[in-house]
Amino acid sequence: MRTVLDGLGGVKSVIQLNSDGSLTTGTVQDCTPILEYAKARHNEGHTGSSEMRLAASIPHVVIEEYCRLNGIGFDECIQSKEHSRRILNDPSLAGFRIWKGKV
């Protein structure tokens, strides 16, 4: 049996009961609209002001995976400037950057 729960921003939680009785869970998200949004904002020059830059639009599933790999909670990730810098400066996430300056 498989259940998909729709959340905000296209995030879907998947819960699956396997034939052996084990449970598998996961989160999926179509990140294409977020990539397109970031590219459009960058191309239009909508990067915020010098006091408050709009650096990126990072999908929920990317932050969730970062937290899992680093063994931290979402709250710690969001409150830490170091974690934010690591995510924003990750070359593999460059497509989500709106303002391309150094963070």
N, CA and C of each residue as an Amber inpcrd file, in Angstrom:
protein
   309
   0.8380000  -1.1670000   0.0000000   0.0000000   0.0000000   0.0000000
   0.8880000   1.2360000   0.0000000   0.5090000   2.2280000  -0.8020000
   1.2880000   3.4580000  -0.9290000   0.3580000   4.6530000  -0.8050000
   0.7630000   5.6300000   0.0080000  -0.0100000   6.8480000   0.2010000
   0.8740000   8.0370000  -0.1160000   0.3250000   8.9990000  -0.8610000
   1.0420000  10.2300000  -1.1810000   0.2410000  11.3860000  -0.5970000
   0.8960000  12.1770000   0.2450000   0.2710000  13.3340000   0.8670000
   0.8170000  14.5930000   0.2170000  -0.0770000  15.4030000  -0.3430000
   0.3370000  16.6540000  -0.9760000   0.5300000  17.7310000   0.0810000
   1.6490000  18.4490000  -0.0250000   1.9370000  19.5510000   0.8870000
   2.0850000  20.8450000   0.1140000   2.5420000  21.8630000   0.7860000
   2.7340000  23.1680000   0.1690000   3.9270000  23.1710000  -0.7820000
   3.8760000  24.0060000  -1.7890000   4.9970000  24.1670000  -2.7060000
   5.3290000  22.9510000  -3.5290000   4.3650000  22.0820000  -3.7400000
   4.6150000  20.8970000  -4.5470000   5.3580000  19.7880000  -3.8250000
   5.5480000  19.9330000  -2.5180000   6.2160000  18.9010000  -1.7310000
   5.2180000  17.7790000  -1.4670000   5.6430000  16.5520000  -1.6900000
   4.7910000  15.3850000  -1.4540000   5.5130000  14.4200000  -0.5250000
   4.7890000  13.9850000   0.4900000   5.3160000  12.9570000   1.3900000
   4.7760000  11.6160000   0.9200000   5.6570000  10.6520000   0.7920000
   5.2860000   9.3190000   0.3180000   5.4840000   8.3340000   1.4660000
   4.4440000   7.5630000   1.7330000   4.4930000   6.5380000   2.7710000
   4.0890000   5.2230000   2.1180000   4.9440000   4.2280000   2.2490000
   4.6770000   2.9530000   1.5940000   4.8590000   1.8070000   2.5750000
   3.8380000   0.9560000   2.6510000   3.9230000  -0.2730000   3.4320000
   4.3700000  -1.3710000   2.4760000   5.5410000  -1.9200000   2.7190000
   6.1170000  -2.9380000   1.8420000   5.5420000  -4.3160000   2.1630000
   5.6830000  -5.2490000   1.2320000   5.1220000  -6.5940000   1.3900000
   5.7150000  -7.3480000   2.5820000   6.9270000  -6.9790000   3.0000000
   7.5460000  -7.6430000   4.1540000   7.1520000  -6.9950000   5.4850000
   6.2490000  -6.0130000   5.4320000   5.7840000  -5.3380000   6.6380000
   6.5880000  -4.1080000   7.0130000   7.6820000  -3.8510000   6.3080000
   8.4810000  -2.6650000   6.6030000   7.8120000  -1.4300000   6.0140000
   8.2020000  -0.2820000   6.5160000   7.6270000   0.9890000   6.0930000
   8.7170000   1.8280000   5.4430000   8.4170000   2.3960000   4.2920000
   9.3420000   3.2820000   3.6040000   8.6860000   4.6480000   3.4960000
   9.4430000   5.7060000   3.8460000   8.9170000   7.0630000   3.7290000
   9.9070000   7.9110000   2.9440000   9.4150000   8.9780000   2.3750000
  10.2750000   9.8900000   1.6340000   9.5400000  11.1510000   1.2660000
  10.2910000  12.0970000   0.7820000   9.7350000  13.3720000   0.3470000
  10.2010000  13.6320000  -1.0700000   9.2990000  14.0280000  -1.9420000
   9.6380000  14.3540000  -3.3260000   9.0960000  15.7390000  -3.6560000
   9.7470000  16.3960000  -4.5890000   9.3260000  17.7270000  -5.0160000
   9.8310000  17.9650000  -6.4300000   8.9630000  18.5030000  -7.2840000
   9.3750000  18.9210000  -8.6200000  10.0500000  20.2760000  -8.4710000
  11.3600000  20.3230000  -8.6570000  12.1330000  21.5490000  -8.4410000
  12.2280000  22.4260000  -9.6800000  11.6980000  21.9650000 -10.8070000
  11.7780000  22.7360000 -12.0510000  11.1680000  24.1260000 -11.9160000
   9.9740000  24.2900000 -11.3350000   9.4210000  25.6460000 -11.2040000
  10.2990000  26.5650000 -10.3500000  10.9750000  26.0170000  -9.3590000
  11.8430000  26.8400000  -8.5090000  13.0820000  27.2670000  -9.2800000
  13.6350000  26.3680000 -10.0890000  14.7700000  26.7260000 -10.9500000
  14.3780000  27.8250000 -11.9330000  13.2080000  27.6850000 -12.5320000
  12.7340000  28.6920000 -13.4980000  12.4980000  30.0380000 -12.8160000
  11.9410000  30.0180000 -11.6050000  11.7120000  31.2430000 -10.8350000
  13.0430000  31.9450000 -10.5480000  14.0220000  31.1830000 -10.0710000
  15.3310000  31.7640000  -9.7380000  16.0020000  32.3560000 -10.9760000
  15.9310000  31.6560000 -12.0840000  16.5360000  32.1490000 -13.3250000
  15.8510000  33.4350000 -13.7870000  14.5180000  33.4630000 -13.7340000
  13.7710000  34.6570000 -14.1570000  14.1050000  35.8440000 -13.2660000
  14.1260000  35.6470000 -11.9400000  14.4510000  36.7500000 -11.0140000
  15.8560000  37.2770000 -11.2930000  16.7990000  36.3710000 -11.5280000
  18.1720000  36.7860000 -11.8170000  18.2290000  37.5780000 -13.1230000
  17.6030000  37.0550000 -14.1720000  17.6360000  37.7170000 -15.4790000
  16.9610000  39.0900000 -15.4530000  15.9410000  39.2460000 -14.6100000
  15.2300000  40.5210000 -14.4890000  15.9360000  41.4790000 -13.5350000
  16.9690000  41.0030000 -12.8530000  17.7030000  41.8340000 -11.9040000
  16.9920000  42.0240000 -10.5820000  16.0400000  41.1670000 -10.2670000
  15.2930000  41.2500000  -9.0020000  16.0730000  40.5270000  -7.9100000
  17.1340000  41.1690000  -7.4470000  18.0120000  40.5450000  -6.4580000
  17.9380000  41.2200000  -5.0970000  16.9790000  42.1160000  -4.9000000
  16.8510000  42.8200000  -3.6320000  17.6990000  44.0770000  -3.6130000
  17.8480000  44.6510000  -2.4300000  18.6390000  45.8760000  -2.2630000
  20.0060000  45.5310000  -1.6940000  20.8660000  46.5370000  -1.5800000
  22.1990000  46.2880000  -1.0270000  22.1210000  45.8880000   0.4490000
  21.0370000  46.2800000   1.1470000  20.8710000  45.9170000   2.5510000
  20.2880000  44.5120000   2.7230000  19.5040000  44.0600000   1.7480000
  18.8330000  42.7620000   1.8760000  18.7800000  42.1010000   0.5060000
  19.7420000  41.2140000   0.2490000  19.8190000  40.5090000  -1.0290000
  18.8990000  39.2900000  -1.0450000  18.3190000  39.0300000  -2.2050000
  17.6000000  37.7860000  -2.4350000  18.6110000  36.8610000  -3.0970000
  19.2520000  36.0470000  -2.2830000  20.3650000  35.2460000  -2.7660000
  19.9240000  34.0240000  -3.5560000  18.8340000  33.3620000  -3.1270000
  18.4520000  32.1040000  -3.7640000  17.0340000  31.7160000  -3.3640000
  16.5250000  30.7400000  -4.0830000  15.2680000  30.0920000  -3.7290000
  15.5620000  28.5960000  -3.7250000  15.7990000  28.0730000  -2.5320000
  16.2340000  26.6860000  -2.3760000  15.0170000  25.8030000  -2.0570000
  14.8170000  24.7190000  -2.8010000  13.6810000  23.8280000  -2.5440000
  13.7530000  23.1570000  -1.1730000  12.5940000  22.8920000  -0.6350000
  12.4740000  22.2310000   0.6710000  13.2380000  20.9090000   0.7010000
  13.1090000  20.1140000  -0.3510000  13.7530000  18.7950000  -0.3430000
  15.2740000  18.8940000  -0.3220000  15.8280000  19.9710000  -0.8660000
  17.2790000  20.1610000  -0.8470000  17.7410000  20.4450000   0.5830000
  17.0200000  21.3000000   1.2830000  17.3740000  21.6150000   2.6670000
  17.1780000  20.3840000   3.5500000  16.0950000  19.6640000   3.3180000
  15.8370000  18.4430000   4.0920000  16.9750000  17.4270000   3.9110000
  17.4340000  17.2460000   2.6920000  18.5270000  16.2980000   2.4260000
  19.8330000  16.7890000   3.0430000  20.0910000  18.0890000   2.9830000
  21.2870000  18.6690000   3.6100000  21.2720000  18.3760000   5.1140000
  20.1220000  18.5950000   5.7490000  19.9950000  18.3310000   7.1840000
  20.2430000  16.8570000   7.4950000  19.6790000  15.9780000   6.6930000
  19.8610000  14.5410000   6.9060000  21.3300000  14.1520000   6.7860000
  21.9980000  14.6290000   5.7430000  23.4020000  14.2810000   5.5180000
  24.3230000  14.8320000   6.6020000  23.9510000  15.9660000   7.1910000
  24.7910000  16.6050000   8.1950000  24.3440000  16.3190000   9.6230000
  23.2950000  15.5240000   9.7790000  22.8360000  15.1280000  11.0990000
  22.3400000  16.2810000  11.9580000  21.6670000  17.2370000  11.3180000
  21.1600000  18.4010000  12.0500000  19.6660000  18.5450000  11.8120000
  19.0160000  19.3140000  12.6580000  17.6050000  19.6110000  12.4890000
  17.3980000  20.8170000  11.6030000  16.1790000  20.9550000  11.1010000
  15.8440000  22.0840000  10.2290000  16.0940000  23.4080000  10.9430000
  15.7160000  23.4980000  12.2140000  15.8910000  24.7480000  12.9540000
  17.3580000  25.1400000  13.0680000  18.2190000  24.1710000  13.3310000
  19.6590000  24.4570000  13.4090000  20.1910000  24.9340000  12.0610000
  19.7400000  24.3060000  10.9910000  20.1820000  24.6780000   9.6460000
  19.8080000  26.1210000   9.3270000  18.5760000  26.4890000   9.6070000
  18.0800000  27.8220000   9.2700000  18.7200000  28.9020000  10.1380000
  19.0150000  28.5940000  11.3890000  19.5650000  29.5930000  12.3110000
  21.0700000  29.7720000  12.1760000  21.7360000  28.8520000  11.5240000
  23.1940000  28.8840000  11.4250000  23.6440000  29.5690000  10.1330000
  24.4340000  30.6260000  10.2900000  24.9840000  31.3010000   9.1050000
  25.9270000  30.3830000   8.3400000  26.6470000  29.5410000   9.0540000
  27.5920000  28.6210000   8.4000000  26.8660000  27.6310000   7.4960000
  25.7820000  27.0600000   7.9790000  25.0250000  26.1160000   7.1550000
  24.4090000  26.8330000   5.9570000  23.8870000  28.0270000   6.1760000
  23.3090000  28.8020000   5.0720000  24.3570000  29.0800000   4.0010000
  25.5390000  29.4790000   4.4340000  26.6300000  29.7480000   3.4820000
  27.0030000  28.4930000   2.6960000  27.0920000  27.3660000   3.3880000
  27.4590000  26.1160000   2.7170000  26.4410000  25.7480000   1.6400000
  25.1640000  25.9150000   1.9600000  24.1220000  25.6050000   0.9760000
  24.1800000  26.5870000  -0.1870000  24.2290000  27.8760000   0.1180000
  24.1960000  28.9000000  -0.9330000  25.4320000  28.8870000  -1.8210000
  26.5660000  28.4980000  -1.2750000  27.8010000  28.4870000  -2.0590000
  28.1030000  27.1360000  -2.6920000  27.2130000  26.1670000  -2.5370000
  27.4050000  24.8400000  -3.1310000  27.2550000  24.9630000  -4.6550000
  28.3060000  24.6580000  -5.4230000  28.2330000  24.7980000  -6.8840000
  27.1210000  23.9580000  -7.5170000  26.7830000  22.8290000  -6.9010000
  25.7340000  21.9890000  -7.4870000  24.3440000  22.6160000  -7.3510000
  24.2180000  23.6490000  -6.5210000  22.9360000  24.3300000  -6.3390000
  22.9180000  25.7140000  -7.0010000  23.8940000  25.9910000  -7.8550000
  24.0170000  27.3100000  -8.4840000  22.7710000  27.7150000  -9.2730000
  22.0440000  26.7720000  -9.8140000  20.8390000  27.0850000 -10.5730000
  19.7540000  27.7450000  -9.7420000  19.7930000  27.5510000  -8.4290000
  18.8010000  28.1440000  -7.5370000  19.2060000  29.5300000  -7.0490000
  20.4160000  29.9540000  -7.4120000  20.8990000  31.2720000  -6.9790000
  20.2430000  32.3670000  -7.8170000  19.8470000  33.4330000  -7.1630000
  19.2750000  34.6010000  -7.8330000  20.3150000  35.7020000  -7.8880000
  20.8600000  36.0400000  -6.7400000  21.9930000  36.9660000  -6.6740000
  23.2500000  36.1370000  -6.6300000  24.1720000  36.3560000  -7.5620000
  25.3350000  35.4790000  -7.7260000  26.5610000  35.9280000  -6.9160000
  26.4040000  36.9700000  -6.0920000  27.5290000  37.4500000  -5.3020000
  27.9480000  36.4860000  -4.2090000  29.0460000  36.8260000  -3.5280000
  29.5740000  35.9670000  -2.4630000  28.7050000  36.1180000  -1.2220000
  28.3900000  34.9810000  -0.6320000  27.5720000  34.9640000   0.5980000
  28.4940000  34.7090000   1.7670000
